[in-house]
Structures are given as C-alpha cells and as structure tokens.
Amino acid sequence: MTSVISKQAAIVGIGATEFSKESGRSEWRLAVECVQIALEDAGLTPKDVDGVALFTMENNPEIAVARALGIPELKFFSKIPHGGGAAAAPFQQAAMAIATGVAEVVIVYRAFNERSGHRFGSGPPPFAYVSNTDQEYRNWVNPYGIMTPAQQEAIFARRYMHKYGATSEDFGRISVLSRKHAASNPKAWFYERPITLEDHQNSRMIADPLRLLDCCQESDGGQAMVITGVERARDLKQKPAVIRAAAQGIGPNQFSMTSYYRDDITRLPEVELVANQLWQQSGLSPQEVDAAILYDAFTPMVMMQLEDYGFCGRGEAPGFVYDGNLELDGALPVNTHGGQLGEAYIHGVNGVAEGVRLIRGESTNQPKKNIENVLVTGGTAVPHSGLLLAVDE
C-alpha cells in the first residue's frame, strides 16, 4: 500500500547550534540560530517558509520564531505531543502539508536548555503537576518512587532480562558503540571520549538495572530542518533526503512510559504499528534498510526496537548486537553520529539530521556500503513515530 505522502517531500536543509551543557543563551535564540543555519544549508530564506511543525514540549512557538526570523506569513503550523516519541512525527506533518498543497516550505526545530534549565532526569517536569487526564497515570506510579524516565524504563529492561536472559553487559555494548561513533564526530559532546565495556560496568547504578552509561545525556542546543516538495528540492543546494515513509502509532492500553498493564511488556506494540506502516508505505523490508538511527534514551530500548522493527527475532537482539551487526561494516549500522548517548539529547531531532547526512553521504562515520535508505525512530514506551529517508530516484 503506497501512502499519499510517500516520496512527495524531502528534507533539504539541516542546521544545529553547538551541543553543550551550558548554552549561555535563551532557548528562543537557540531556535532562531538553528533555523537560520538550516535555511542557509538549503539555499532558502525566511521569506520562503510558510509552514512549521513542532513538539508540544517546544517552548519556542512558531509565532515567536517567525517574528525573530522575519517570516512574513505562515499557512500551516502543527504540534505533536508525547515528547521523544514525537521525534519523527513533525516530519510526517510536514510531508502531509506539502503533499496536499497546504504548504510549500516547512521548518521543524527543537531547541532547549535541557541541562542548564530543567533537567528531565531530575524528576517530573512542571507540566506533570497540571491536573489533567494526560498526567493522571502518574498517580499510579509516582507514590512508588517511579518519578524519572530512567526509573520508568528500568522496569521494561528488567523484565526483558528476566524473559530472555539479557545481561547488563549486553546493554553496555549499545553504549560502547554509541560512544565509539561519538568519539569521531566533532559535533558530539563526547567527541574523542570513547568508553570500554568495563567503563560501562563500573558506572554507577541509576535505576536498577540501568547504569549511568545506559542513560542518554541532558543537553543544551537546537536542531532544525527544512522540508519542501521533491521537485523543488532537486533545484536546491543539497542532495535531498526523500521522505519515503512516515508514521505514528499508539498501541493498546497505552500509557506514557508506564504501559505496565499489557500481557507482555517486553514488546512495544506502538513500535510494531509504526514499523508495519513504514514497510507498507515504502515497499521495503527490514533487511533492505541500509542504516538506522534508533532512539537511544536508554540502551535496552534500542534492543527492543531491533526486535519490534523486525531486524531480528524475539530475544535475539543481544546476539544480533554481539555479532557486530550494528557496526559501520555490519548489516545495519546504527547511530553513526553517536546517538543521544554520545552526541546530544535533542529529543531525537538530531538523529533525523544524521539520517539526512547518511543519505547525502556526509556522516563523519559514513558506512562504506552504499546508503540508499535510512530508518529513523522516535522515543519508545510512549506513542511512537518513525521515518524512512531515501535517496532521490
């Protein structure tokens, strides 16, 4: 089944600020800076922009950024909830707007001071204390000390270990690989700072079984991208990264990071739902994917995604990783920028940018094999989203 949005839009510009632990400037300024860089990369100007797609958690609304940049008018603007689970969803929104003629040039950005401002790892964010049904689930977990994302996802990890015999070292191999890629990426916070499996095992426990080096960073910075129609993209500065497929998914009995009431919490049905849509829209199979950027807020969720996207069977992810399949010369190079574990935590939007670089052939860790399509995923254990980016045929 071919989607109406398949191959209708392409990412044509990417831009980012530096990634740091103390940006020294407002989130609004970070947003404006990264959008400016992305537009320059595309060879476009603010006057070309007529659409914006964002996260609901973005603190810099489209009207503020439009004023600062001198964007004269916007015909399309949308926001997607569920935090990192939305990482790929604004691009689906952008592709739909372009495919239907609602907008011609859409920008997506995510900018925040997540280290020097409110740190997600410190406990529930301010909006968690607003009394509404979206936050009601916290009444069932917070009294038991399940307050942070690490504490919430540790339960999934421990069950996965119990069911399939996975070990902390298995999770550690994901961390070691991400830091290895970050070490050769000058934009990464952990540039030139690889780790060993021993380093991972010696890192302090955060929420059993998750150690410090199983957890993504808290970062300051901004990342933006520019999306337009494929025909127009061919006349711009950069090689287009075509949106071949894009999907969102909410699974049965879905909660936000605490879907503990399912029969099997070692499976992520929302991820399976997105995966099935991507394969149907694109006509591809998992074995035809050349590289992947998998949302790595926590290492165990990378393994669960490998299984839910069909790259290996249930319980086989530890062996799949151990056999070197995620290495640059492996069957499925993963998180070549260093991921959120090694480059920066910009809510996964920096992962979409790396997907674009892989399609362009510009990654600092570009695999030797020809890259024609790349899977990029959003956060897991929450409503999920995913993209398949491809070269222009």
Phi, psi and omega in degrees: 000120181270132179280149178296338181265350184299125176065021178264338184227159181215149173275123188242352179212138176228143180205145181214152167281180169291155176257127188214184173252357180201092185290329180076013178210170186288157175298325178300315179295320177302317180298313181297318181298312185291327177293318178302316181295319180295319178295319177298320179299324181277344185079028179241172180236167176304330180292342178280340187281131175227011179209152178219136174230130189221176168275150170292336179279356177290127183272358184245093186294158183301327181292325179291315180291322178297317178298314184294325183272343184082026173290119189290321181202150179238130178260348184214134173204135183214161178222139182246132180275184171082030170053228183298337176299340181269004190309321181264346188293321178300333179286328172295317177300315179298316180296321178295318180298319181288317182296330182264001177080010180288325180217162181247325179224117184243137174252144174237132176215155174220118183221127178199157172260079188274351174258309183280343175260224178288124180268122183301329182285355183272353180135181183304137178289168183305323183293344180292343182265004175280130183281101174207168185292337179294330182260000186299329182301334181297334178297337184265351182237322183302321180299342180261013177086010179268086190250329187247162177304321180297317179294323180292315185278343177300329181294318176299317182297316182295321178295321178298318178297316181297318186283322188245359178078016177294155182238168175300325177296325176300315177295322182300329180295330175295315180296316180299318180295315179299316180292329175298316179290321178297326184298337179251014178249106184301338180276347184284144176299323181263034174302131179064023179229069177289168176230166175251168176297327176296320176301317179299313183292336179269353179288151189290153178285132178258309176208103187313124011262015184276123175268171180307317185277007168269350189254142179292172180282172163244122192230154166257141175155176179221147179222133181224156175218156180241131182237136176213179180292152184299318180300313179293324182302326183294342180260004182263182190292322191254156172296123184288145171257102187286135175278097183280331178202149178208140185206157171235163180200135169240127184268178180294143178052047186278131169239176179267101177068006181222042180280067186273358189257019175270162180296327183220105182273008172270002174243150180240089186299332176293328176289316177301320180297315178295316180302313181299321178295317181297317180293322180292316181295320187271336187077009180263163172246164178306324183290346179265359177281130186273332179200163181217142170248103185258130183301118189240053173301324177217140188302320182299330183288338173294316179296318180294325176294321178304323180281317183289333176274354173089017179282340175204171183279174180299128180078002184265354185300318179303316178291324178299319178288315182302325182283002174087014184293338182267358179289166182300330178259013181270182182294329184218083176303132186234137173050057184294344178272349184108353176065190178282343174287327188240323180276290179189158174258095175245045178056030175086349182290329174294336174290324175297319178300321178293325175301320177296316179299321178297320177294322178287340185083027188243008180294147175293344176235051182294121177300152181290331180287158180291128181257112180251338177208147185224133172271133174233131184241157173266188183295160183241166186068010172225169170311136198246162174210158181205159179226149164242115178262145185216160173291156179283121181275000000 
